[in-house]
Amino acid sequence: MSRQLASKWLKTAALLKYPVAAVHIPQTMAFNARNLQLMLGRYGMVYIKPIVGGGGYGVIRVSTSGGSYRYTHMKVTRSFTNYGQMYRSLMRVKAKRRYLIQQGIHLATIQGRPVDYRVKVVKTKRGWVFRAVVGRLARPGLCVTNISKGGTMLSGRRALQMSLPHISSRHKRREMRALTLTCTRIMEVQFPGVGQLGFDYGLDYSGKIWILEVNTRPQ
């Protein structure tokens, strides 16, 4: 039986111990009013995510510009003239569970829709093998790419070619696979017994690979 870990916080903390992985991880903090204001001031846009949960459920994008604040939950965006108003409204719509705040990455897009990548590996008698490298294109109007939320699945090659035409998709897929193997070794050391892993990667317009999430029950 493959070991499963629900906490995003535990998995992120494990990878942060290793500089080779840490450079690919967006800054992450515990969710509270002070940390959210700090992160918005630093990055302008962040995501808040339930520490336990999947399928894009409960993910909210929060941003600020020109002294105003807004958040997007599913397809609804609300705007506010000050931080206090925004935070009070946010507390009413977010799920009643513990959240973390993640630095917002401006993902490369296809026709204005963000795209990310799921790389799935499974442990066999021969060692770890790749089962999938796919792109996930967000449904129009949504900030999450999950297929369960209406996202569209593309081959990894096609997603890279369409969203980052100025970058070699072959080289980028090779880099993604190498990072996956490195992080898989780390996860196996930190959490003995894991038998399958799904890495969610986002690429910005420079082509940098960001580790958005690691799943031990990848769909």
C-alpha positions in Angstrom: 0.0 0.0 0.0 1.5 3.3 -1.1 1.9 5.9 1.7 -0.3 8.9 1.4 0.2 12.4 2.8 -2.6 14.9 2.8 -0.8 18.0 4.1 0.6 20.4 1.5 2.6 22.0 4.3 4.5 18.9 5.2 5.4 18.1 1.6 6.5 21.7 0.9 8.6 21.8 4.1 10.3 18.5 3.1 11.4 19.8 -0.3 12.5 23.2 1.2 15.3 21.3 3.1 17.1 20.7 -0.2 18.4 23.8 -2.1 18.1 21.9 -5.5 14.3 21.8 -4.9 13.9 24.9 -2.8 14.8 27.2 -5.7 11.7 26.0 -7.6 9.2 26.5 -4.7 7.2 29.7 -4.5 7.4 31.4 -1.1 4.8 29.8 1.2 3.5 31.1 4.6 0.8 30.1 7.0 -2.5 32.0 6.3 -3.4 34.9 8.6 -4.2 38.6 8.1 -0.6 39.8 8.7 1.0 37.2 6.4 -1.5 37.8 3.7 -0.9 41.6 3.7 2.9 41.0 3.8 2.8 38.6 0.8 0.5 40.9 -1.2 2.9 43.8 -0.6 5.8 41.6 -1.7 4.3 39.9 -4.8 1.1 41.7 -5.7 -0.7 38.4 -6.3 -0.9 35.2 -4.2 -3.0 32.1 -3.9 -4.5 30.8 -0.7 -5.0 27.0 -0.6 -6.4 24.6 1.9 -3.5 22.8 3.6 -5.5 19.6 3.1 -7.5 19.2 0.0 -7.3 18.6 -3.7 -8.9 19.1 -7.1 -8.6 22.8 -6.9 -11.3 23.0 -4.2 -11.1 26.1 -2.0 -8.3 27.8 -4.0 -8.6 31.6 -4.0 -6.5 34.1 -5.9 -5.9 37.4 -4.1 -4.2 40.5 -5.7 -3.6 44.2 -5.1 -2.8 47.1 -7.4 -3.2 50.8 -7.3 -4.3 50.7 -3.6 -7.3 48.4 -4.3 -7.7 44.7 -3.5 -9.5 41.8 -5.1 -10.0 38.1 -4.9 -11.2 35.5 -7.3 -13.1 32.5 -6.0 -14.2 30.1 -8.8 -15.6 32.5 -11.5 -16.5 35.4 -9.1 -14.1 38.3 -8.6 -14.8 40.9 -5.9 -13.0 44.2 -5.5 -12.4 46.4 -2.4 -11.0 49.8 -1.6 -9.0 48.7 1.4 -7.4 45.6 2.8 -9.7 45.3 5.9 -12.8 45.1 3.7 -11.2 42.5 1.5 -10.0 40.3 4.3 -13.4 40.3 6.1 -15.1 39.3 2.9 -12.5 36.6 2.2 -13.0 35.1 5.6 -16.7 34.7 4.9 -16.2 32.8 1.6 -13.2 30.6 2.3 -13.7 27.1 3.6 -13.6 26.4 7.3 -10.2 24.8 7.3 -6.6 25.7 7.6 -5.0 27.5 4.7 -1.5 28.4 3.4 -0.5 31.4 1.3 1.6 30.8 -1.8 3.5 33.4 -3.9 1.5 33.9 -7.1 3.3 32.8 -10.2 2.1 34.5 -13.5 1.8 31.3 -15.5 2.4 31.2 -19.2 -1.0 31.1 -21.0 -2.8 29.8 -24.1 -5.3 32.4 -25.4 -5.2 34.1 -22.0 -5.9 30.9 -20.1 -3.3 29.7 -17.6 -1.7 26.3 -18.2 0.2 24.0 -15.8 1.6 20.5 -15.9 1.1 17.2 -14.1 4.0 14.8 -14.0 3.1 11.4 -12.5 5.6 8.8 -11.4 4.9 5.3 -9.9 7.3 3.0 -8.1 7.6 -0.5 -9.7 10.0 -3.4 -9.2 12.3 -1.7 -11.7 12.2 1.6 -9.8 10.4 4.8 -10.5 8.8 5.1 -13.9 7.0 8.0 -15.6 3.2 7.4 -16.2 2.2 10.8 -17.5 3.5 14.3 -18.5 0.5 16.4 -19.4 -0.6 20.0 -19.6 -3.8 21.2 -18.0 -5.4 24.3 -19.5 -7.8 26.3 -17.3 -11.4 26.6 -18.2 -12.1 30.1 -19.5 -12.6 32.5 -16.5 -11.0 30.2 -13.9 -7.6 30.5 -12.2 -7.4 26.8 -11.4 -6.5 24.2 -14.1 -7.9 21.1 -12.5 -9.7 18.8 -15.0 -12.4 18.3 -12.3 -13.0 22.0 -12.6 -13.5 22.0 -16.3 -9.8 22.2 -17.4 -8.6 20.7 -20.7 -5.9 18.1 -20.8 -3.2 18.5 -23.5 0.0 16.6 -24.1 3.0 18.2 -22.3 4.7 18.9 -25.7 1.7 20.7 -27.2 1.0 22.7 -24.0 4.7 23.9 -24.0 4.7 24.7 -27.7 1.5 26.7 -27.5 2.3 28.6 -24.3 6.0 29.1 -24.7 6.7 29.0 -28.4 10.1 30.8 -27.9 11.5 28.0 -25.7 12.4 24.4 -26.8 9.7 22.1 -25.6 12.1 19.2 -25.8 14.6 20.8 -23.5 11.9 21.9 -21.1 10.3 18.5 -20.9 13.8 17.0 -20.2 14.3 19.6 -17.4 10.9 18.8 -15.9 11.7 15.0 -15.9 15.1 15.6 -14.2 13.5 17.8 -11.5 10.8 15.2 -11.0 13.4 12.4 -10.4 15.4 14.7 -8.0 12.3 15.5 -6.0 11.1 11.9 -6.0 14.3 10.8 -4.3 13.8 13.6 -1.7 10.3 12.5 -1.0 11.3 8.9 -0.7 13.9 9.8 1.9 11.6 12.1 3.8 8.5 9.8 3.6 9.5 6.2 3.2 6.7 4.1 1.7 5.5 6.5 -0.9 4.7 4.6 -4.1 3.2 7.2 -6.4 3.7 10.9 -6.8 2.1 13.6 -8.9 4.0 16.8 -9.3 2.1 20.0 -10.4 4.4 22.4 -12.2 3.9 25.9 -13.4 6.1 27.7 -15.9 6.3 31.5 -16.1 7.1 33.3 -19.3 10.8 33.0 -18.8 10.4 29.2 -18.7 11.3 28.8 -15.1 9.7 25.7 -13.6 7.9 26.2 -10.3 6.7 23.4 -8.0 3.1 24.3 -7.3 2.1 21.1 -5.4 3.1 17.5 -4.8 0.4 14.8 -4.6 0.7 11.3 -3.1 -2.8 10.4 -4.5 -2.5 11.8 -8.1 -5.6 11.5 -10.2 
